[in-house]
Amino acid sequence: MNNAKSTYKKGTIESVILFVLSPIFSLPAILHNIAKGNEFGNRLLIIFCSLISFLYIPSFSNDKMWYLESYAVFKK
């Protein structure tokens, strides 16, 4: 038998289940876990931010280079 204790704090499993079901709705639970000092909440927040940045693909209309080109045109 393994005598290692579980390092998960209260609310971790609920946050993971909520994150799997809906990452957007799990954000308050993740922030609550971070405020309580749960380090697993930090990992979930990193995964959440990574997921959001992966899903956001800039198009031509919101590309930063397009803003600079528009600024150059209006500057003249």
N, C-alpha and C positions, 0 to 999 in steps of 0.2 A: 504494500500500500504506500501511496505517496502522501507524505504528511505536509506538503506545501499548502499554505493557506491561499485562498483566492484574494487577488489584489484589486478586484473590481469593487467599487463603492456602490452604495444604494442608488438606483436610478440609471445605472449604466445599461443594463439589459433593455430597459424600457426605451431609452434613447436610441439604441441600436435598432430595435424593432421599428420604432417610429421613423428612423432615418431610412430604413429599407423601404418602408411603405410610402413615405412622402418626405423627401429631404427638406422641402420648404417649410412644412409644418413642424419639423423636428428642430428648427433653429431656436425657438424659445427654450426647449428642453436642453439643447446643447449649451446655450449660454448660461442656463441655470446650473448645469453641471460644472462649467468652468468657474462660475462664481463660488461654488461650494468647494473648489479645489480638486475636482476630479480631473486627472490628467488625460483620461480617455476622451473627455469632452474636447480637449485640444486637438486630438487626432481626428475626431469627427468633424470639427470645424475646418481643419485643413482639407479633409476629403470634400467637404461641402464647397469650399472656395475653389478647389481644383475642378470639381464637377461643373460649377458655374462658369469658370473660365474656359473649360473645354467645350461647353455648349455654346458659348458666345463666339461666333465667327464674324469678324467685321466685314461688312459689305462695302461696296464702293461709296455709298451715301454716308457712312459713318467712319470712313477710314481717315486717319490723321493726316496722311499725305494730301488727301482731297481738301482738308481744311487749309493746309498751307498753300496749296495751289489757288484756292479761292481767295485767300488773303492777299496773295501776290497780284491777282487780277483786280481786286477792289482797291488795292493800294495805289495803282496807277491812275 
